[in-house]
Amino acid sequence: MAEAQLAKRQHPMSDVFLNVVPIFVLILLGWLIVRTNYLKATVGEALGDFVFRVAVPVLLFRTIAEADFKEGSPWPLWVAYFSGVAVTWTLGHLAATVFFKKDARVGVLSGVSSAFANTVFIGLPLVSRNVGEDGVVALSILLSVHLPVMMIAGTILMERAERKTSGKPGQSPLRLLKGILRNLVRNPLVIGLVCGALVHLVGMPPGGPVKVVVDQLASVAAPAALVSIGMALDKYGLVGNTGLASITSVLKLVVLPAAVYGACHLLGLNSNWTAALVLTSSVPTGVNAWLIANHFNVGHGLASSTITITTALGVISVSAWAYILL
């Protein structure tokens, strides 16, 4: 009896190991490929472009086109995730401005680094492998608004913080919003989601040779995304603000998924959707934090260090949350 109970306890952890560790092994492989000069970093950039512009949009298109939205309204899902984001973003901002005495711009970037998960390159492969198709549907619903909400919030808050810090007049809110929306309309992920939604509404998902091509491209998305993010890591590293970056990393890997987990239970989301959202929120910080830092020329070290720390420790946090959830 004792042996049977021990085997029962050990089995979930072995499942977690088999489903989570390979994801980070592929990231490590990508990093080693560039680090050892087996391939140049530019190859990783090209692979990342292919994943972002072709493979993942096709995966999102197929998922939405063929999905069975039996859960009904997406609003509880969005509220659950973004309430967790709001809590974590606020804590990250306060950590920078109150405890580390940084200016408002670094505060915004600290919030972004704490709350902006790598939903596409790591979240999608993780959810697909651990939760399955129902989880990918939930994540696709989240992705339909995640990038617009996060980028609009980050850009507007950073613009406001920049005006407050420098005293210079900024862009008008309308002009700023137009620029963001213009970029979103051209975003391949948004295009893939919209096309999938249109096909779903028509009720004619692709078949025959078209489906074969779509399936093959979609199957490439996960491994290619993981290798490409590993190849991109070589340009980051621990380059500054490691004290604050340690705080933002804890917020990202522990506080954000805990807040999302609590919100999912309060709103009564089913187990698969809860697992998809919590696992997605537990993944490392996305490169968008560095892109925002680069665009506004502030906090490069904080963004780079947070991305590096969360990626290095992500296997632990993701495994822990997977063990709790699955």
N, C-alpha and C positions, 0 to 999 in steps of 0.2 A: 504493500500500500504506500509506504514511504517513498519507494522508488518511483512509483507511478505519479505521485504528487510532485516529486522533484522533476520528472520528465515534463510534466504539464507546465511547471513554472519555467523550465529552461526553454521550451519550444518557442514561446513568443519572442524571447531575446534572440534566438537563432534566426527567426524570421526577420527581425529588425536588422540584424547584422547583414543578412543576405540582400535585403531590400534597400538599405541606406548606404552602407559602406561602399558598394560599387559606384555609386553616384560620385562620391568624393574621390575615389580612386581614379575615375576618369578626369576629374578636375586636376588631381595631382599629376596624372599622365600628361595633360596639356601643359602644365607648368614645367615639367621635366623636359619635354620636347623643345621648348624655347630655351630653358636654362642651360641645357647641354649643347645648344646650337645645332641640334639635329635638323630643326627647321627654323626659319627666321620668324621674328614676331609679326612681320607683315603677312605671313601666311595665316596666322591666327586672326588678324584683323579681317582678312578676306573671308575666312571661314565664319567669323562672327557676323559679317554682313550677309552672307548666304543664309545663315540661320535666321537672322532678324528679318530679312527681306523676302525670303522664299519659304524655307522649311516650316518655321513656326506659324506664319500666316496661313499656310496650307493646312497645318494641323488644326488651327483654330477654326478655319473654314469647315473642315470635315466634321469637327466636333459639334459645332452649332447646327450645321446642315442636317446631321443625322440624330441630333439629341432628342430625348423624350423628356420634356420639361414637366414632369409629373409633380414637382414640388410647388408649382404655382408661382406666386409673386417673388421677384428677386429682392424686394426691399429688405426683408429680415436679414438676408445674407449680406447685403451692402452695409446695413446699419451695424451688424455684428462686427464686421471687419474694420470699418472706419471709426467706430467708437474706440476700438483698441488702438488704432493709429493715432487718434486725437489725444488719448491719454499719454501714449509713449512719446509722441512729438512734443507735447507740453513739458514732460519731464526732461527730455533732452535739451530743450531750449533753456529751461530753468537751471539745469546743471551747468551749462556754459555761461550764462549771464549772471547767475547768483553766486555759485560756488567757485567758478573759475574766472569770474570778473571779465569775461570777453564781451565784445561789442555785439550789437543786435544782429549783425550779419552772420557772425560765427554762431550765434544762438539759433538762427534759422537753419543753418547748415547742420548744426548738431541735432536739431529736430528731424531734419530730413534723413541724416545718417542713421538715426535711431529707429525710424519708422518706415523706411523705403526698402521693402524686401525685393530680392532678385526673383520676381515672380515668373519671368519668362524662361531664363536660362537654367535656373535650378529648380524653381517651384514646379513648373510643368512636368519635368522628368520625375521628380520626387513623388508628386501626387499620382501621376500615371502608374508608377511602379507599385506604390503602396496602397492606394485607394481604388484605382481602376477607373472605368469610364464615367461612373457617376461623379467621382471626384473631379475629373477633368471638366465635366459639364459645369460643376460649381465654380471651378477656377476660371473657366472661360467667361462665365457670367460676371465674375469679379473683374477680370481683365477688360471687359467692355467699358468699365468706368475707372479702373484703377489708374491707368496712365494719365487720362485727362484730369482727374481729381488731384492726384499727387503733383503733377507738373504745374497745374494752374495755381494750386495752393502754394507750392514752393516758390514759384516765380513771383507771384504777387507779394508774398511776405518778404522775399528777398529784396524786391524793388522798394518796398516800403521801408525796410531796414536800412537800405543803402541811402535813401533820402534822409532818414533820421541821423545816420552816422556822418555823412559827408555834407549835408545841407544843400546838396545840389538838387535842382528840380528833376523829377523823374518823368517817365512816359505817362501819358494819361491812361487811366484804367481801361478805357475803351480801346485805345490803340494797342495796349499790352495784351488785352484779351483777344483782339483780332489776330495778333501775331501767333499767340499760342494755339488758337483754333485752326489757323492756317496750317501750322505744323502737324496738328493732330489729324486733319483731313488727309494729309499726305502720308500719314504713318501706316506702314504695311500691316501692322497688327490690327489697327482699326479697320483697314480695308478688308482684311481677311474675315474679321468678325461680322462686318456689315454684309459682305457677300454671302457668308454662311447663313445669316439671319434671313436674307432675301430668298435663298434657296429653300430654307426651312418653311418659310411662309407659303411659297409656291407648292411645297410638298413633293418636290421631285429631286431627291438627292442624286448625286452622280452615280452612274452605273457603267458596266462594260469596261472598255479600255481606259476611259477617263477615271473611273474609280481606282483601277490598278495604279495609274500614275499618281493620283492623289494619295493613295495609301502608301506608296513607296516613298514619296517625298515626306509625308508625315512621319514615317518610321525613322527617317534620318534625323529629325528635329532633336530628339532627346540626347543621343550620344554626341552629335556634332555640337550642340549647345554647351554641353559640359566640358568637352575638350577645348572649345574656343574660349570659355571663361577662364579655364586654367592657363591657356596661352596668354591671355590678357593680363593675368595677375603679375607677370614679371615687371610690368611698368609701374606697379603700385609699390607696396612695401611699407615699412614703418618709417615714415619720413617726418614725423613731427606730431606734437599734441598727443603723445601716447597716453598721458594721464586722462585727458578728456575722452580720448578714443576708447579707453578701457571702459569708461562709464557708458558711452553710447553703444558699445558692443554688448554689454550686459543688458541694457535696455532692449536692444534689438533681438538678442537670442533668448532672453528669459521673460522680460516684462511684456513685450508686444504679444508673444503667443499666449501668455497667461491672461492678458486682458481680453484677447480675442476669444480664448476658451471660455472665460466667464460670460462674455456677451452672448456667445452661441448658446450656452445653456439657459441664460435668462430669456432668450428669444425663442427657445424651443426648436432649434435647427436639428435635423436628423443626424445620425452618427457619421454618415459618409460626408455630408457637407461640412460638419464640424471638423472632422479629421482633415479635409482638404484645406479649409481656411487656417486652421492652427498650424499644420505642417508648412503651409506656404509662408505664414508669418514667422516661422522659426528659422527660415533659411537665411544665409548671409545677406548683408547689405548690397543692394544693387549698384551698378556702375552709374546710375542716374545721379547719385549723390556727388560723384566726382564730376559729372558733366555740368551740374549746377554750379559747383565750386569753380570749375574752369570758365564757365560762361560769365560769372560775376567776379572772377579773379580774386577769390577769397577762400581760405580754409582748405587749400589743396592737401596739406598734410593731414588734417583731421579726416577728410573723406578717404584718402588713400589708406591711412592707418586703420580706420574702422573697417574698410573693405577687407584688408589683409587679416586683421584679427578675427573678424567674424567668419571668414572663409576657413581659416586655420582651425577654429574651434567649432565650426558648424556641424561637423560630423557628430560631436558630442551632444549638442543641443537638439539636433534633429533626431538622433537616435533616442534620446530621452523622451521627447514628445511622442515619437512613434510608438515607443514602448507603453506610454500612458494611454494613447488613443486606440491602438490597434490590437 
